[in-house]
Amino acid sequence: MKIFKRSLAVDMSALGRLFSAHRLSLFVFAAAVLVALLIAFGRHENSQTRSDYYQPITASELSSGAVEFRTGIFVQKIYDFDPESKTFWADGYFWIKWKDPIQAYNTSKTGDGQDGDLNQNSVSNPMSKVEFLNSVEQQQSLKRVTWPETPYQTKDGWSYQSETFSGKFLASEVNLSRFPFETLSLPIEIETDGFWITEVVFRLDDLAGQGVSSNNALQGYAFEGTDIKVRKHIYNTSFGLTVDAIDGFGHPHKSVYPNFVANFVYSRSPRSTAWQLFIPLVAVLTVTIVSPLIDSRNIEPKVGLPASVILALVFLQQGYREMLPKSISYLTFMDKVYGVAYSAAVAVFIYAVISTNVYIRGRGQPGLAHRLAALKRFESRFNSGLIFLVLVVPVILWFAG
């Protein structure tokens, strides 16, 4: 039995020496595991269905004989962006120009007031068949004023109509996973309601100039530019026009509409972000990194300071979380940075408990000075690991997405 105990003591001592020799490697390995977990749990899953999708307009569709709408947009104001509901307000102008007569299917009325057959008639007010696809609460919020009601004939031979609009729009693709360095793309999406792409195609009115007013401003963000595209919107349904869909697209469950989208791109101001979010965090992390340098004989500050740091991180995290939607279902970059900060603070706290226990249990016993000197030598490796954790790991997380 004594031999077994002696053998076990030898094995445990060897294991302790092995663990001591590879503490830094284990620390780096733990940091790598942390990175992997933060990446895995931070993925922004986007499970969109394929009930509808977008594609570029092809050359054959442009030359198919469909009426060409020259389209343009100019926005005066974008304001009241709400990340919780992913909505914003916008005021501006949209216009279309065309040269050929436009035909569409309109419902005619019978003598008894009931809907009759669908007859193909010329359209005198094509702007009435253009809809703002991502408008929210259209009946209550969206205001549209068409001018002129009867198309105006320009001097270069175009029929022209414009529309003033003001309303609330949905930005469903807003992704805050890069917060607080996220880029917002706020779209205004326009589509025809009464024309398939076999009847009308959109083209940008490049000569007219379009975009956004220089007075436009979104609080807390800098305007980066406008991305305007014309494309086609493909639905996996014919909306009940089965025979027409077979004739037009060769499939009973398909319809294709011309689509116009203007994306207004904003990025968060880096200066305000640094002062508001990162300077307090850097201050707390600096205290975290310096804490292991406190002498193990100063028991109260050695253990108390890391505990205070963890408490400070909790309050700081509550502050930036108030800037994010409560319903957000994925980790942002800031969440990952705070995950790293918590890991560093907990590691420092554990080290503080171990080092003070070594001092308390060894007081008055021979070899204490040797053990304290060994702890002092370990501190340099431990601090190197901390610096790696708080400086390198966030960079890895940023590029890993």
C-alpha positions, 0 to 999 in steps of 0.5 A: 500500500505504501509503495502504491501511495509513493508511486501515485505521489511520484506520478502526480508530481510528474503530471504537475511538472508536465502541466506546469511546463505546458501551461502557456500551450494549454492557455493558447489551446483554450483560447483556440477552443474559445475562438471556435465556439464563438465562431460556431455560435456567432454564425448568422443563419439565414434560412430563406425559402426559395418561393421567390428570388431575383436574377439579372435581366438578360440581353434576350429579355431586353430585346424581346420587344417589351416596353422599356421603362427608363427609371430613376429615383432621388431621395430627399431624406432617410430617417428614423431607422429602427433596428428592432423592426428593421424599418426606416422612413424615406421621402423622395421622388421616383420617375418612369419614361417610355416611348411605346404604347403599353398594354396590360390586362385590366378587369372590365365590368359587366352591366351588373357590376360584376367582374367580367373577362380580362381584356388587354387594354392600353394603359393611360396611367402606368405609374398606378401599376407601379408598387413599392414592394417593401413598403410597410403599412401602405394604407397608413404610412405610404403617401404617393402623389403622381405628377402628371396624372396623364403622361407628359410628353418630353421634348425628346419624345418620351412619355413621362410620369413621376411620383412623390413618395413618403413612407415607411420601408422594410430593410429585411436584410439588415445584418448586425453581426459586425456591430459596432462596425456594421454596414446598413443597406436600406433598400427602396424596392419598386416593382410593377403590379400589372406588367410581367417582364414579357410586357415591360423591362426596367432600365436605369435612366442614367442621363437624369442623375439619381441618388440621395440629397446631400442634406440626407443624414442618419443619426450615428451613421455616415452615408457611403453611397447608393447602389441602384440595380434593375433586375427581375423578380421570379415568383414560384407561383402564377398568382392564379394565371396558370394558362397565361404563365404557361404561355409566357414562361412555360410553367404553370407556377411561375411569374416574372416581374421587372424590379428596381431596387435602390440600396442606400448604404451607411456605416457607423461612425468609427469615432463615436463608436471608439469613444462610446464603446471601446475606450471603457472596454480597453480600460477594463482589459488593461486592469485585467492584464495588469492584475496578475502583477500584484504581489501574491501577498496582497491577498485582497486586491489580488483576488478582489480586482479580477472580481470587480473587473467581471462586474464592470464587464457585466455593466458595460455589456448591458450598455451596448446591448441596449443599442441592439434589438432585443430579438436578435438571434445571433452573436455580434462582433461585440458579443464575441469581444466581450466573450474574450474579455470575460475569458481573460477576466476569469483566467486572471481570477483563477490565477489570483485564487491559485497564487494566493492559496500558494502563499497562504498555505505556505506561510511559515513553511520552508520553500515558500520563497521558492514557490513564490519565485516560481509563480513570478516566473510563470506570470510572464508566460501567463501575461503573454497568453492574456495579451494574445487572448485580448489582442489577437483573438478578436482579430481572428474573430473579425476575419472569421466572420 
